[in-house]
Amino acid sequence: MKLPYENELYELRKWIDFTNANLQMQFLHTPQEIQRVHQWINAITRGIQADYPFYATTLPCVANILFQQNEMGAIFLNPADHANLQYEKREAMEQIMLASQLMYVLDK
């Protein structure tokens, strides 16, 4: 079964992988790129609202601080936010593993 936001999830994952691979090089982000990232996140948020309300609330907050603009108007990835994403990803994985283990025990 295909999720209604599967394409956006795929595109966001590609963008994250590319960004992670190039973290040592702080490069500029275009307004169009930022708009696409926000659109992907908004589509995913709408898709998970019913099943994952916590993450549906958290994702737009992360999107709002994902980029920062300097005094010259250049837009960069917010390094502080990226560190939070890494932590949240680990925490989310731990929660998924715990939920999986609980479901396994309950199914017995």
N, C-alpha and C positions, 0 to 999 in steps of 0.2 A: 504494500500500500504506500503510495507516494504522499508525502506531507505537502500541504498547500504552500508551505514556505521553504521547501527543500532547495529550490534554486538559489534563494537568497542566502540560505545557510551555507551552501556550497561556495557561493561567491564571497561571502564574508570570511569563510575559512581560508580560501585562497589568498585573500588580502592580508589576513592575519599571518599566514605562513610567510608570505613575501616580506611583510613588515618585520617579522621576527628575524628572518634571515639577514636583514639589512639594518639591524638596530645600531651597529657600530657607526653607520653612516647616517647622520641626522639630515635627512633630505626634506625638501619642501613638499607640502601636500596642496593640491589644487582645490579650489572651491567645488569643482565638479566631483572630484574624488570624495571629498568630505560629504557632499550631498548623497552620493551613492551609498557610502557606508551608513549614513543615517537612515536612508530608505531601507536598506537590508535589515538593519537592527529593528526598525519600526515594523516591518513585515513579520519578522520572527517574533517580536513582542506580541503582535495581534494573534499570531498562530498558537502561542503557548499560554495565552491569558487564562484559559479555563483550567488547564492541567497544572500549570506552574505559576501561580499568581505572584509568588515571591520574586522569581526571576523576571517575570513580565514587568514588575515594578522596578527592579534593579537595572535591567538593561538600558532603559532610556537615561537613567542617571549616569551610567558609565559612558554612554554615547555623548552626553553633554560635556564631559570633561576629558574626552579622548584626545582632543586637539587643543593646542594653545597658540595664541597669536602674539608675536613680539611687537615692540613699538614701531617697527618699520612695516608692519602688516604681513610679514611672512608667517605662514602657518606650519607648525611642527607637531609631531606626536608628543603628547604630554608624558614625559618619562615617569612622573609620579603615578599617573593613572595606569601606565603599562605595568608597573610593579604591583599595583592593586589587582590588575587582571590576572597576573600570574598567581597571586595568592588565592583569588576567588576561584580560579580554575582548579587548583589543588583542593580547595575546600569543597567545591562542587563534586569533584571526583570522589572524595571521601564520603560525602552524603549519598551519592549514587551507589557506592559500594555497600554502605550500611543498609540502604533501602533494599538492595538486591539480596543481601544476607537475610534481612528480616522476612522478605517475601519467600525465600527458600525455606526458612524455618516454619513459617505459617502454612506453607503448602504441604508440609509433611503430615 
